[in-house]
Amino acid sequence: MRRSLNAVALQLSLLNRRVGARLELKDADFECFNLVFTEGPLTPTALARRSGLHPATVTGVLDRLERAGWVVRERDPGNRRAVLVRALRDRTGEMFGLLAGMNDAMSDILDDHSTAELEVIAGFLRRTLDAGRRATDALGTDGERA
């Protein structure tokens, strides 16, 4: 089972690398965009913490993403001194187009399972995700223990 999970993680990482390359995004840029898209809007500090990248590196990533039209930095309405990074939906069609094959395949796989089976799978994935987040957080930024 662990080998299978590792193989899935590796394959998805390779897929993300290829999608990012097609979009002309560096690996870190694509990962940060993905975090902002799925979890955002985020402050640059939260993005640095979540990605494990140094804040100065995140600044460069955000500069590139903003120039390419993937994100925008805006004032936080709840704290006028803070900045939030928000994904722009204008470019996501390109990303979804490149992921269409995988999304279609996943729909076919999900259709093969009952609701009860999908609930078990979803619970397993949530617990796996939580374990991964805890392990990531325990390593801290740049490989140092938190």
Phi and psi in degrees as a GROMACS rama.xvg file:
@    title "Ramachandran Plot"
@    xaxis  label "Phi"
@    yaxis  label "Psi"
@TYPE xy
-64.21  -37.3881  ARG-2
-62.399  -40.3882  ARG-3
-64.6466  -42.98  SER-4
-62.8424  -41.7504  LEU-5
-63.3821  -42.0136  ASN-6
-63.4448  -41.3483  ALA-7
-63.5524  -47.0935  VAL-8
-59.6739  -43.4439  ALA-9
-64.0486  -46.6775  LEU-10
-63.5918  -40.7276  GLN-11
-66.6432  -35.2897  LEU-12
-63.2979  -42.8234  SER-13
-65.2657  -40.0624  LEU-14
-61.0391  -47.1457  LEU-15
-60.7129  -39.3031  ASN-16
-62.7446  -43.198  ARG-17
-67.1876  -42.434  ARG-18
-62.4714  -46.647  VAL-19
-58.6808  -41.916  GLY-20
-63.6825  -41.0359  ALA-21
-64.0139  -31.1762  ARG-22
-87.7143  1.79424  LEU-23
61.0975  40.8754  GLU-24
-114.247  136.782  LEU-25
-64.8972  159.225  LYS-26
-53.9974  -48.922  ASP-27
-64.1078  -35.7481  ALA-28
-65.3996  -44.6457  ASP-29
-65.4124  -41.3998  PHE-30
-63.3149  -43.8175  GLU-31
-66.6053  -41.5453  CYS-32
-59.6693  -44.1938  PHE-33
-59.8298  -41.5368  ASN-34
-63.4877  -45.9623  LEU-35
-64.9336  -40.5405  VAL-36
-64.6192  -43.4904  PHE-37
-88.4126  -29.938  THR-38
-116.227  -7.3264  GLU-39
-81.2131  -178.785  GLY-40
-69.3078  150.818  PRO-41
-128.067  151.21  LEU-42
-75.1408  154.942  THR-43
-56.6291  -35.9975  PRO-44
-64.191  -45.2297  THR-45
-63.635  -38.4644  ALA-46
-64.8048  -41.8548  LEU-47
-61.6336  -45.6141  ALA-48
-62.7965  -46.0517  ARG-49
-68.0299  -38.096  ARG-50
-84.0774  -19.3859  SER-51
79.4121  12.3993  GLY-52
-94.0432  151.516  LEU-53
-63.8267  142.475  HIS-54
-53.7591  -37.1368  PRO-55
-65.6969  -35.9701  ALA-56
-66.1348  -41.2489  THR-57
-62.5711  -37.0828  VAL-58
-59.0926  -45.8337  THR-59
-63.8636  -41.4515  GLY-60
-59.9558  -48.2133  VAL-61
-64.9519  -37.2093  LEU-62
-59.1115  -46.5159  ASP-63
-65.2977  -44.1976  ARG-64
-64.442  -37.8181  LEU-65
-68.7803  -44.2752  GLU-66
-60.3964  -35.6661  ARG-67
-84.6415  -2.0042  ALA-68
82.2786  22.6906  GLY-69
-91.9995  -32.5875  TRP-70
-138.482  166.149  VAL-71
-136.198  144.291  VAL-72
-100.702  128.366  ARG-73
-132.463  157.84  GLU-74
-68.5073  139.484  ARG-75
-75.1393  119.689  ASP-76
-62.6057  -24.4041  PRO-77
-84.684  -15.4087  GLY-78
-152.425  95.3204  ASN-79
-59.1112  -17.3989  ARG-80
-87.1588  -15.9424  ARG-81
-91.7682  155.833  ALA-82
-116.502  139.476  VAL-83
-115.333  143.156  LEU-84
-103.934  125.96  VAL-85
-123.224  137.076  ARG-86
-72.6545  138.553  ALA-87
-92.6288  129.256  LEU-88
-76.2718  -13.4314  ARG-89
-57.7342  -35.9786  ASP-90
-95.4258  -9.02818  ARG-91
-68.1788  -22.0307  THR-92
-58.2532  -38.7178  GLY-93
-60.9079  -46.3459  GLU-94
-63.8361  -46.7777  MET-95
-64.1862  -34.2174  PHE-96
-61.3637  -41.2673  GLY-97
-70.9994  -26.1075  LEU-98
-94.2347  1.25654  LEU-99
-59.0094  -41.4115  ALA-100
-60.8212  -43.6901  GLY-101
-68.0989  -42.107  MET-102
-62.7323  -41.2174  ASN-103
-64.2387  -43.0988  ASP-104
-62.8815  -40.1439  ALA-105
-64.9983  -39.1336  MET-106
-61.0415  -42.7073  SER-107
-62.0363  -42.6228  ASP-108
-63.9783  -45.2107  ILE-109
-64.4257  -35.0561  LEU-110
-64.3455  -19.9452  ASP-111
-80.3903  -2.8723  ASP-112
-119.154  149.446  HIS-113
-75.7083  166.055  SER-114
-58.4167  -42.4115  THR-115
-63.1935  -42.5498  ALA-116
-64.396  -40.5906  GLU-117
-65.1899  -35.0209  LEU-118
-64.2041  -40.4586  GLU-119
-65.2454  -45.2954  VAL-120
-62.5253  -44.6818  ILE-121
-61.6487  -41.405  ALA-122
-62.726  -43.0108  GLY-123
-60.4157  -44.9834  PHE-124
-65.6894  -39.8088  LEU-125
-60.9824  -45.1492  ARG-126
-66.7541  -36.9158  ARG-127
-65.7978  -43.3333  THR-128
-60.9284  -45.9127  LEU-129
-60.5724  -42.7011  ASP-130
-63.3082  -41.1492  ALA-131
-64.4528  -40.6611  GLY-132
-64.1982  -43.3133  ARG-133
-62.6062  -42.9563  ARG-134
-65.3254  -39.8838  ALA-135
-64.2046  -47.3615  THR-136
-63.3018  -35.7336  ASP-137
-64.9695  -28.3467  ALA-138
-79.8018  -20.4473  LEU-139
70.63  -166.095  GLY-140
-85.8707  142.417  THR-141
56.4256  33.9812  ASP-142
78.8457  0.755104  GLY-143
-85.9977  147.856  GLU-144
-64.8059  138.962  ARG-145
